[in-house]
Amino acid sequence: MPGMDDLIRAVEPEAALEIPEFEPGDIIRVYERISEGTRERLQPFEGVVLRRSGGGARKMVTVRKIAAGVGVERTFPLHHKIERIEVVRRNSIRQARPYWLRRVTRLHKIG
């Protein structure tokens, strides 16, 4: 009898999106498809990667940016409504989930 994991993998669609290599701490730009009525447009969201989670078609990435002096975080499912991802800048940090970046006001100044 097949396990539940085997059934999930059989049902999951293959990933059609080419995801570039990026790690937590990198600055990326995510282009998300937004549908407004009958129209569709791309909306970019640029920020620092706080974490990656999941596997297969359930991969998620959490991105944080500062907008008008307020920190904004979004968690994107990578295989749903994402057009493309660009790596703006690579940073080297020593943690897998750098939540301390929430306290940093100038996120683009990571060195």
C-alpha positions as CSV (number, residue, x, y, z in Angstrom):
1,M,0.0,0.0,0.0
2,P,1.6,3.3,-1.0
3,G,2.2,5.9,1.7
4,M,0.7,9.4,1.8
5,D,4.0,11.0,0.7
6,D,3.9,8.8,-2.5
7,L,0.4,10.0,-3.3
8,I,1.2,13.6,-2.8
9,R,4.3,13.4,-5.0
10,A,2.2,11.7,-7.7
11,V,-0.4,14.4,-7.7
12,E,2.0,17.4,-7.5
13,P,2.7,19.1,-10.8
14,E,6.2,19.4,-12.0
15,A,7.7,22.8,-11.4
16,A,7.5,24.9,-14.5
17,L,9.3,27.9,-13.0
18,E,13.0,28.2,-13.2
19,I,14.1,29.3,-9.7
20,P,17.6,30.8,-9.5
21,E,19.9,29.9,-6.7
22,F,19.5,32.2,-3.7
23,E,20.0,31.9,0.0
24,P,18.7,33.7,3.1
25,G,20.3,37.1,3.3
26,D,20.3,37.6,-0.5
27,I,18.3,40.5,-2.0
28,I,15.8,39.3,-4.6
29,R,13.0,40.7,-6.7
30,V,9.9,38.6,-7.0
31,Y,7.5,39.3,-9.9
32,E,4.0,38.2,-8.9
33,R,1.0,38.1,-11.3
34,I,-1.9,40.2,-10.0
35,S,-5.3,39.8,-11.7
36,E,-7.6,42.8,-11.5
37,G,-10.9,41.9,-13.1
38,T,-10.1,40.9,-16.7
39,R,-6.6,42.4,-16.7
40,E,-3.3,40.9,-15.4
41,R,-0.2,42.8,-14.4
42,L,3.2,42.0,-12.8
43,Q,4.0,43.5,-9.4
44,P,7.6,43.4,-8.2
45,F,8.4,42.9,-4.5
46,E,12.1,43.4,-3.7
47,G,13.6,42.6,-0.3
48,V,15.9,40.4,1.7
49,V,15.2,36.6,1.9
50,L,14.5,35.7,5.5
51,R,13.8,32.0,5.0
52,R,13.1,29.2,2.5
53,S,10.8,26.3,3.5
54,G,9.0,23.4,2.0
55,G,9.9,21.1,-0.8
56,G,8.6,20.1,-4.3
57,A,5.7,22.2,-5.4
58,R,5.2,23.5,-1.9
59,K,8.3,25.6,-1.7
60,M,7.9,28.9,0.0
61,V,10.1,31.9,0.5
62,T,9.7,34.8,3.0
63,V,10.9,38.2,1.8
64,R,11.2,41.4,3.9
65,K,11.4,45.0,2.8
66,I,11.1,48.4,4.3
67,A,8.2,50.4,2.7
68,A,7.6,54.0,4.0
69,G,9.5,53.3,7.1
70,V,7.5,50.2,8.0
71,G,8.8,46.6,7.7
72,V,6.7,44.5,5.3
73,E,7.1,40.7,5.0
74,R,5.5,38.4,2.5
75,T,5.6,34.7,2.1
76,F,5.4,33.6,-1.5
77,P,4.6,30.1,-2.7
78,L,7.2,29.7,-5.4
79,H,5.0,27.7,-7.8
80,H,1.8,29.8,-7.7
81,K,1.3,33.2,-9.4
82,I,5.1,33.9,-9.6
83,E,6.3,35.0,-13.0
84,R,10.0,35.2,-12.3
85,I,12.6,35.8,-9.6
86,E,15.7,37.9,-10.0
87,V,18.7,37.9,-7.6
88,V,19.6,41.6,-7.1
89,R,22.5,41.1,-4.8
90,R,24.1,38.2,-2.9
91,N,25.1,38.5,0.7
92,S,26.9,36.1,3.0
93,I,25.4,35.6,6.4
94,R,26.1,32.8,8.9
95,Q,22.5,31.8,9.8
96,A,19.9,29.7,7.9
97,R,17.1,31.9,9.1
98,P,18.3,35.4,9.9
99,Y,15.4,36.8,11.9
100,W,17.7,39.4,13.4
101,L,17.4,41.2,10.1
102,R,14.0,42.4,11.3
103,R,15.8,44.7,13.7
104,V,18.1,46.1,11.0
105,T,16.6,49.3,9.5
106,R,18.9,49.5,6.4
107,L,18.4,46.0,5.0
108,H,20.2,46.7,1.7
109,K,23.3,47.6,3.6
110,I,24.1,44.0,4.6
111,G,27.8,43.3,4.0
